[in-house]
Amino acid sequence: MRNDYLSTSSAPSETVDFFGFGSTSPRCIGVAYVLLPDRFHLYLSTPRSEAHEMEVFADELGRALTELQELLGQTGQVSSR
């Protein structure tokens, strides 16, 4: 039996904008992402019982991405929603 808290999957393709990736355990946040030179798309999923934790994770991830942009000298804002 798995006991993951975070599970990720990437689709690094120009033809993919979004795709779904489910959680792998009852307390897990599934993270699907598309990271390309000109864009970054993110999809989070989790069981309903973990919805609050996923919202907290999304907020913190948004802050971390904004900080990374600032450190790298990028302009623009990152939305965590």
C-alpha positions as CSV (number, residue, x, y, z in Angstrom):
1,M,0.0,0.0,0.0
2,R,1.3,3.4,-1.0
3,N,1.6,6.3,1.4
4,D,2.7,9.1,-0.9
5,Y,2.1,12.8,0.0
6,L,3.2,14.2,-3.3
7,S,3.3,12.6,-6.8
8,T,4.3,14.3,-10.0
9,S,4.1,13.8,-13.7
10,S,5.2,15.9,-16.6
11,A,4.2,16.2,-20.2
12,P,7.0,18.2,-21.9
13,S,5.3,18.6,-25.3
14,E,4.4,21.6,-27.4
15,T,1.1,20.0,-28.2
16,V,0.0,19.6,-24.6
17,D,-1.5,22.5,-22.6
18,F,-3.0,20.6,-19.7
19,F,-3.4,17.0,-18.6
20,G,-4.7,15.3,-15.5
21,F,-2.7,13.3,-13.0
22,G,-4.4,11.9,-10.0
23,S,-3.1,11.3,-6.5
24,T,-1.5,8.0,-5.7
25,S,-2.7,7.6,-2.1
26,P,-5.5,8.9,0.1
27,R,-3.4,11.7,1.5
28,C,-1.5,12.6,-1.7
29,I,-1.5,15.7,-3.9
30,G,-1.1,14.8,-7.6
31,V,0.9,17.3,-9.6
32,A,0.7,17.4,-13.3
33,Y,2.7,20.0,-15.1
34,V,3.8,21.2,-18.5
35,L,7.1,23.1,-18.4
36,L,8.3,24.6,-21.7
37,P,10.6,27.6,-22.4
38,D,7.6,29.9,-23.0
39,R,5.0,28.5,-20.5
40,F,4.3,26.6,-17.4
41,H,1.0,24.9,-16.8
42,L,0.1,23.1,-13.5
43,Y,-2.8,20.9,-12.5
44,L,-3.3,19.7,-8.9
45,S,-5.6,17.0,-7.8
46,T,-6.3,15.3,-4.5
47,P,-9.1,13.4,-2.6
48,R,-11.8,15.8,-1.3
49,S,-10.6,15.0,2.3
50,E,-7.2,16.7,1.5
51,A,-8.6,19.8,-0.3
52,H,-7.5,22.2,2.3
53,E,-3.9,20.9,2.3
54,M,-3.9,21.2,-1.5
55,E,-5.0,24.8,-1.3
56,V,-2.2,25.5,1.2
57,F,0.3,23.8,-1.1
58,A,-1.0,25.8,-4.2
59,D,-0.6,29.1,-2.3
60,E,2.9,28.2,-1.1
61,L,3.9,27.0,-4.6
62,G,2.7,30.2,-6.1
63,R,4.9,32.2,-3.7
64,A,7.9,30.0,-4.4
65,L,7.5,30.4,-8.2
66,T,7.2,34.2,-7.8
67,E,10.4,34.2,-5.7
68,L,12.1,32.1,-8.4
69,Q,11.1,34.5,-11.1
70,E,12.4,37.4,-9.1
71,L,15.7,35.6,-8.4
72,L,16.1,34.8,-12.1
73,G,15.2,38.4,-13.1
74,Q,11.9,37.5,-14.9
75,T,8.9,39.8,-15.1
76,G,5.3,39.0,-14.7
77,Q,3.2,37.3,-12.0
78,V,2.5,33.7,-11.2
79,S,-1.0,32.8,-10.2
80,S,-1.4,29.8,-7.8
81,R,-5.0,29.3,-8.8
